[in-house]
Amino acid sequence: MNRKEEISHKLEDVRAKIANVAEHEVCLIAVTKTFPISDVQILHELGVTDFGENRDTEGLEKSAVVPGTWHFQGQIQSNKLKSITSWANVIHSLDDPRHFEIIEKVAPHPLQIFLQVSLDGADHRGGAGLEDIYALAAMVDKSATHTLAGLMSVPPLGVDPNLAFAQLAVIHTDFMGQFPEARSLSAGMSGDYEIAISHGATHVRVGSSILGSR
Ligand SMILES: *Cc1c(COP(=O)(O)O)cnc(C)c1O
């Protein structure tokens, strides 16, 4: 099997599993971090339109070559925001109001923004606590340029994803009470995207199930 056949098989498998569980529209984001541009080109040829990256330099390089909607989902560093916002269309990992102030100043085009929520308060996987999410959301919601898309989360290590995504669904439903337009929910990776979708995820970020182990 050549690389294109290999990726095509894995991609079809993921698409079929999504179709099997989804009762609503789901955006599949192919997470291409650490994989070469040639793989991203193959995905594009196979009809993938959404790509996810964790690092500025990789996203900048790949998005210059492959057209699509580019998602940034990594930890944000202030000094990288000018570059990140030059190539990303969507940011999944905003968790700090200071970063949004910078985005407002430097972003050359409108962005869709997800707020990353921490489900356990520990921030080693990123994310703001619930006590901070609403103020951050109000800030993004007020922006004349950018759009509050919804919430994103990565389940805490060692926690049953069924419980984590059920908890996230409740948080998101409450959140939409105040921010009714923020209907998107970015949750689920290779190991748990079907579970996330069954709990309402609208965006899944899948890397290794499509491209193999890193
Ligand atoms: C790497 C990464 C993914 C994709 O992980 P896989 O296990 O390869 O599917 C999704 N979301 C975030 C935030 C990541 O860092």
The ligand as an ORCA input file, in Angstrom:
! r2SCAN-3c Opt
* xyz 0 1
  C      -2.517     16.298     19.105
  C      -3.850     16.838     19.448
  C      -5.014     16.285     18.879
  C      -4.995     15.060     17.990
  O      -4.574     13.955     18.733
  P      -4.642     12.461     18.135
  O      -4.559     11.609     19.333
  O      -3.471     12.334     17.229
  O      -5.926     12.334     17.410
  C      -6.223     16.888     19.171
  N      -6.314     17.964     19.983
  C      -5.223     18.510     20.557
  C      -5.399     19.693     21.442
  C      -3.964     17.961     20.315
  O      -2.888     18.496     20.906
*
